């Protein structure tokens, strides 16, 4: 369309001009977000919503129509832009509930900017040009004058009526779909966003009297053994939990052209208990969600970060469990404690104290906190002091340097990767994890030198994925295929390592049973010899169970879960879902059952209901 023609259209039929503009932007969003991209159906699913908004402007606005059109255009453009950017990291469709995360975005702006392909900003080009017009008085007068033209009200009523009918036709038949991406594609992105606001269904909670540990075990289809293996094998030992930032399982044993990427992790894996089929269970809260799940053996909430939704509750937890037998407890994180509302979380789960940015300072800062080297260097002094008290302790230490977008300083880049990794997210990720492993190795040496290692149960795991499939370009996907020897899949993406170090225990072993972060608390309780008879938990002891079922939320569509054989990703429901084998052998034949699907959903509802029934600690 020529500039002259578009100018005429803007001047004579702004409703058509802006509708065409937003249709083009919708095509861009659909191309990025949906597997099949945009099609002619995009027109029928996006334009009716746009026409409703503009028809209302034409009907009610007698003055400042240009301003209203500009504001509406900016608002809908921003929704489409947010959908693109959010999908690039989380792989889900953003909705209004993500507004709770706005204060977190400024802290992780480097990650946000790294995902922003410059061409995406072109979605705002028309908005910028129109705002620019306002600075040229003559042009601005001409444009505003053109907008004083009245559209025929009968025509606008007809347009509004037909558009509303089309929106309802797109929304109502598809409201039952479980997969949010499928639902947004069936409804249209703008319709979906409106639907999420207007149809915010109340959760049907289970009565607290019906939630028992026996019921949870029956739904999970597991029963605790009468004489659990390794019970009490770490009794009275210190407990050190190392939560490793963005650490995925493919790093274990990985070498690139003769360079071992994580030699210290590899040594831990070879010499201790290693769980190769272990998976993240986090959501919007990412790292803080991992802290929550590991310390409570509960699932994340259906919406929002656990630290923001559940932190006001009196949560049963690992710190409270070990404190009941005399342990001192503390947690270490180099960010400010206000980030993700951690101060409230730590009160809710009962840590005696926390160490945050105020303690670690700004020396050797990377991203938004002191480096892993400083984390371990300063933490070990506190661990030494706690160890000297003669009282057993539990400390959780959270690494952070290997944080997205992985652009660590040059002096921290300790390996030289082949040229094909230069300037890629995959290459930066591997280099940052190599540095994190180096810092971990120094910490391990220090623990051993101070005599803490031999008297400690040490648990190491990744907090969440580091390389989202949706963030990788084709070249980066090729690099991941080179590493795996096959296509990089969703199963690989959420697979994180778990290593349990219990000096003086049994021989090193690799366990291939399914496990998730919710299982860490009961596994630790068994090793420490602490019964969980009076503490509700949704995980299971990984040393004593072979079957498992792990519900997933947020990074995967609602209704997704892991069974002992595969990852199931929901469609509209179970029957049109997708199946990804844990073995990664490319066999997509169905292994999980609809009965397991129903049980996974029931587990989530039981967890939601249980937390909802807990008293608020703030009101004590």
Helices and strands as residue ranges (DSSP letters): H 3-12, H 14-33, H 40-60, H 65-90, G 96-101, H 102-105, G 106-108, H 109-114, G 118-124, H 125-133, H 137-146, H 153-171, G 172-174, H 180-187, H 189-198, G 208-210, H 213-220, E 238-244, G 249-251, E 255-256, E 259-260, H 263-271, E 273-275, E 278-279, H 287-296, H 306-309, H 318-323, E 328-333, G 339-341, H 342-349, E 353-355, H 357-360, E 365-366, E 369-370, H 372-388, E 393-398, G 410-412, G 419-421, H 425-449, G 453-455, E 456-462, G 469-471, H 474-484, H 490-493, E 498-502, E 509-511, E 515-516, G 517-519, H 520-528, E 550-551, E 561-562, E 566-569, E 578-581, H 594-613, G 617-619
